[in-house]
Amino acid sequence: MLALLSSGCDRRESGEPQIRPSILLVTFDTLRADHLGAYGYPEPVSPHFDALAERGVLYERAIAASSRTAPSHATIMTSRYVRDHSIRHHNGATRLGDGTTLARILSAQGYATAAFVSNAVLQRRIGLDAGFEVFDDELPDREYNRRVYERHARGTTDRAVGWLYAAKRPFFLWVHYNDPHGPYTPPRAYWRFSGVAPAGIEADGEPLPVLDRQRGWRGIPSYQVLGSLRLARQYRALYAGEIRYLDDGLGRLLEGVEAAAGAEQLVILLTADHGESLGEGGFFFSHGHATTPELCRVPLLVVAPGLDAGRSSALVHHVDILPTLLDLVGVDAPAEAAGLALARPWRAGTPLPDRVVFADIGAEVAAYSEDRFHRARLVGDLGSMPEGSRASYRWKVDGTWSEAPPDPVIAERLETYIERETPENWAPEPGEEDQERLRALGYLEPTGDAPAPDAH
């Protein structure tokens, strides 16, 4: 265990201050980069995020490890691609093993560590609690239209800020917000947006059909259906409202964290686990079914003392988060980290090396370069992309993509990546004694019928 915990080495020289900067890591669930003002969204849905972006480095080409929540967060916490960690592409059925994680490294370096998560698939049974002294996964809010529990931004922020009052410094605080995840049910005060269509998506046509499944191929997924709403713009408007509600929670969190740590002793990194299809490729209000840019291009913002603000068009990835945060507080990343420390080349004004990064849902894998991605469908059918097929595309920073001639270098790296295999580590089945508690938290179906909750 000592070898494990010392794998992030202390680079502090004698005579340097004893207190390192504290760290705030915020992950947003199901948040498209192009739906934030800093990335060009035309409606005022993200004033707190946008104000913070003026103080940091905003990455325009950030790629998620997966379009599913658990695999992406496992990559964020380990700097390993999906095929290299034991959660693999599964979303709640597998568990992270006993390897090095960001929280374990920082805990060994004397950081107080706490996490506040808001989605059932991130609860402690999948192993992301490793290294956290406090791991708050209480989910009191039942989702509209299905028996799944979450926690809304207000509750998550209250818990996180409450912890800060007693937290010693330095601290590592991870806060996960679930609100943009469907069903889109923001409080009524946030129902004020028009539902701007993403780039490349035409205006609303006919009402969409209601589907009897949760994947939104050419219709509204069953769990997303809200009353009599049938137009895409109505759902896009509510999605925007969720982001605005979330942003208010972020604003309160930033105020609390900066009061606790001081702006000059605080490193902040904000990102999302994945995006959401809002009509691209014939898919509506869903994710987890593909590795295309509307699902895998995510926001990524870094704010740190001495880091000049600006925008970067470099290709970056979830694997870069662990080495970037450790570098910013003077700790070496473990040798097995797959990512890059992003602040150092930014400060030096040097470009990142040409690279290919991967997005992976198991049934489909994509390899991204700065302007191309190559996609392999390994299992099942996805719209017009059948099992065993390969395709190449160009993509832009606005998230649009179109077919292109194959790039043999990207294609070869994709095939090499697909061959990698790390055994899955299956999460334990809940014991009989825990089933009632797990029902209350959303792991298991309730035993009786419950009324659908009001929008929060």
N, C-alpha and C positions, 0 to 999 in steps of 0.2 A: 504493500500500500504506500509506503514511503516513496518508493520509486515512481509510482503513479503520480502522487501528489507533487513531487518535485520536478515533473516533466515540463512544467512552465517555470523557467528559471528566473531568479531574481537578478535583474541587471542594475540594481541601484548601487551606486558607488558610495563609499563612505563620505560623509559630509553633506549628502543630499538630504532634503527634508524627509522626515520619517512618515509623513502622511501623504499617501498617493492620492490622485484625484479619485473621487467616487464615480460610479458608472450607472447610467440609466439606459437600459435596453427596453425599447417599446416595440412590440410586434402587433400589427393589426391583422385581423382575420379578414380575408376576402376583399382586400382593398386594392383596386386598380390604381396604378400610378397616374393615368390620364384623368382621374376624377379628383385630383387635388389642384388647387390654384397654382401652386408652384410649378406644376407640370402642364399648365395651360388650360385647366378647366375653367369655363367662362362664368360660372356662378359662384357666389361667395360661400363655399361649403367648408373651407379649411383655413380660416384666418390665423389660428394659432400655429398650425403646421407651417403655413406660408411665412409667418413672421420668424419662426425658428430657422426656416430655410435661408433667410437673409443673413443668418449668422454662421452658416456652415457650408459644407460641400454637398451639393445635391448631385447624385449620380443618375444620369438619364437612361443608361443602358444596364440596369440591374436585373438579373435573372434569378428566379426562384429555383430551389432544388426540385420542387414538385408542385403540382397544383392541388396537393392535399396537405392538410394541416400537420399531422404528426411527422411525416417524413421531412417536411421543410424545417420544422423546429428542431428535429434531431440533427439535421445538417448545420443549422445555425449554432447549436450548442457544442458540436464536435469538430466542425470544419472537415467533415467527410461527406462525400457524395452518397446518394441514396443507396447505391449498390455496395457501399463500403461500411454501412452501419447496420445494426441488427434490427432496427425498426423496418428497414427496407421501405417498400412502397405502401405498406399497410397503414390503416388509419384508425388505430385504437386496439388492434388485436395483438400487436407485438410490443416488445419492451426493449428499451435501450440497455445494453450490457454494462459491464463494470469498467469501461475504459475511461479515458480522460475526457472531461467536459469543462466548459468555461467556468461553471460554478465551482467545480472541484478545484481547479487551478487557483481561482481567486480566493476561495476559502483558505487554501493552504498558504496563501500570501497574506493572510490576516484580514481579509475583507469580511464584513458582515454581509450575509447573503439572504435575499428574500425574493420570492416570486408570487405573483398574483395573477392567476389564469382564469379565463372566462368561458372556455369551451370544454365539453365533456371528454373529448378525445385527448386532452392534454392533462387530465388528472393523473395523480401520482402512480397509478398502476402501470403506466407505460414507461416509467423510469426517469422522466425528466426532472424529478425532484432531487436527484443525486447532487450533493454539494450545497443544497439550500438549507439554511437553518430554519427558515420559515417558508413553507410551500402552501399557500392558501388557494385551495381548489374548491371552495364551497360554492355551489351553484344554486341559488334560491329561486331563479326566475324561469318559469316554464315558457317555452316558445309557443307562439301562436301557431295553431294548426297541426302540431305534432307533439308527441310526448317525449320531448328532449329538453333538458334543462341547461341553462346558461347563466351568466351574470352580466347585467347591463353596465354600461360605462360608469354611471354614477356610483354604483355599489363597488365596482372594482377600484375606482379612484379613491373612494372613501377609505377602503381598507389599506391601500398602498400609502396614502398620505398619513393615515393613522400610525402605520408602522414607522414612518420617518421621524415622528416626534421623539421616539426612544432609540432610534438607530445610532449605533456608534459609527464613527468614520475611520477609514473609508468604507463605503458600502457599495455593493452590487445589487441593484434592484431591477428585476425583470417584471414588466407589466404587459399583459396580453389583453387586448380588447377584441370582443367578438361581434360587435354591433353590425358591421356591414354584411355579415353572413345572413342569408335569408332564413326565415321570412323577414321581409323588410317592413318593420313596424316601429318607426320612430315615434316619439311623443308628438301629439298634434301640433305643438308649437313649431315643429320642424317640417311640417307638410307645406312647404312654400316654394318648392323648386319645380322647374318645368320638365326636367328629365331630358337633358341634352343627349342626343345620340352620339356614340363614339365615332371617331373618324372612320369613314368607309361604310357606315351603316345608313341606309336610306330612312326617310321619315316613316312613321307608322302607316301601315296599310290596313288590312283586315284585322279584326280582333283575333287573338291567338286562341287556339283550342286548349282546353284543360286536359292534361295528361294523367294517366293512371300510374305513372312511375315518377321517380325523383330526378331523373335525368331529362334536361330540357331540350330534347331534339325536336325542333319544329313546334314547340308549344310551351305551356307553362307547367313546370314540374308540380306534382301533386302537393308537396309541402310548401310551395311558394304561393299557392292560390290565396288571394285576399278578396273575400266577398265576391262582388260582381265585376271586379277589375279585370279587363281582358286586353288592354292596349299596352304595348311595350313601353311607351313613354310614361304611363302611370307607374309602372314598376321601377323604371329608371329614376323617376322623381322621388319615390320613396327610398330608393337606394342612396340617392344624394342626401336625403334627409337624415338617414342613418349616419352618414359620414359627418354631417354638420353636428349632430348630437354627440358623436364620438369626439369630434374636435373640441367641443366644450370640456369634455372630460380630460382630454389631453392638456388643455390650457390650465386647468386646476392642478393637474399632476405636475406640470412643469413649474408652476409657481411654488408648490410644496417642495419639490426636489431642489430647486435653486435656493430656497430659503434654508434648507437643511445642509446643503453642501457648499453653497456659494458658487456663483457662476464661474469663478476662476479656478475652482477645484472640482470641476464636473465635466465628464465626458458623456455625451448623449449620442445614441444611435437609434434611428427609427427605420423600420422596414415593415413589410407585410409578408405573410406566408405564401400568398398567391393572389391572383385576381379573380375575375368573374366574367363569364360569357354574357353579353348583353345583346346577342343577335349574330355574332360572328360565326361563320360556318354553319348557320342554321340552328345554333344552340342558344337558349335563353335562360338566364338567371340560374346558372349552374356552373360547377367547376369539378375538377377531379377526373374529367373524361379525356383530357388531351394535354399536350405540352406546347401549345401555340402561344403567341405573345400576349393576347388578351388575358390569358391565364397565368403566364409565367414572367411577364414583365412587371416588376414591383417597384414601389418607391424605396429609396435608400438615401438616408441623410445622416451625415456625421458632423457633430459640433464638438469642438474640443479647444482647450486653451492653446493659443498660439497657432491655430489652424485657420489660415485665411479663407474667407468665404468665397464661393464661386460655384460654377457648374462644370461637371466632367462628363464627357461623352465616351469615356473608357468603358469597356465591357467588364462588369463586376458581377459578383455572385454571392449567394448565401455563405459559401465556404470562406469568403473573405472576412466575415464578421468577427469570428473568434480571433484570428491573428491581428486584425485591425485594432480591436479593443485592447488586447494584451499589449501591443506595441505602444499604444497611447498612454499606458500607465507604467511602462518600463518593465514588462515581463515578456520573456521569450515564449513564442508559441511552441507546442510540442512538435517533434520531428514529423509526425504522421499527418499534420494539418495539410489539407489540400489547397488552402487559399493563400491569398497575398495580404500583407499589411498595406492598406491603401494610403495611409496618411504620409508615409515617408516619401514616396515618389511625388505626391501632390506638393509637398513642401519644397522638394528639390526641383520641381518643374520638369520632371522626366516622365515620359509616357510609360504606361504599363506594357509589359511584353504582349505580343500577339498571342492569343490563347483561344481555346475552345472550352466551353463549360457545358454542363449537362443538366437537363430537367428530366424527371423520371417518375412515371406512375405505374411502372411494372408492365402493364399492357402496351404502353407506348413510351418511347424515349426520344429525346431531341438533343442534338448537339448544336450550340449557338456560337457563332463568331460575331464580330461587331455588326455585320450587315446581312449575314446569312444564317439560316438554320436548316439542318437536315433532320428528318423525322422518320422514325421507324415504328410501324404498327406491328407489334409482336403477337398479340392475342385479340381475338374478337373483331367486330366491325365498328367503325366510327364514321357515321354518315356515309360518305362515298369512299372512305379509306379502309379497305378490307385487310384482314389478317395477312401478315407477311409482306406488306407493301412498304416501299420507301419513297420519300418525296423530298425535294429541295425547294427552299423559298428564300426570297429576300424579305427583310423586315426593317421597319423604320422606327424612330424613337416615338412616334405617335401611336405605336402599337399595331399598325396595319401591316399586312403581309400578303405576298403574292408569289405564285410559282416562279421558279427560276431554274436554269440549268444546274445540274449537280456540281458540287465542289468536291473533288476526290479526296482532298485532305480532310475536310470535315467528315465526309462519309466514312473514311477509314478510321478516324478517331472514334466515331460513334460505334462502329462495329467492335472495336477493341474494348470500349467501355461496356458494351452489352455483355461481353464474355465474363466480366468480373462477377464474382459470387461471394457474398458474405452470408453465413447461415442466419435465418431469421431466429429471433429469440421470442418465443410466444409468451405473451402475458398470461399469468395464472388466471384460471377461472375463479370468480368470486365464490367464497364459501357460503354455506347456508346461513351462517350467523350474520353475515354482512349484507344479505340481499335487501333487507328493508332499507338500510342506510343507502345502499347503492341506488335503489329505486328513487329515493328522495333526491339524490344527486344527479340522476339522469342516466346511469349506466344500464338500468333494466327498465322494462316497461312497467308502468304502474299496474297494480292488480285490479283496479276498478276504473270506471270512466271518470274523467274530470272535465269540467268545463274549460273551453278555450279561454286563455287569459286575455285581458285587455292589452292594447299596445302600451308599452312602457313610456 
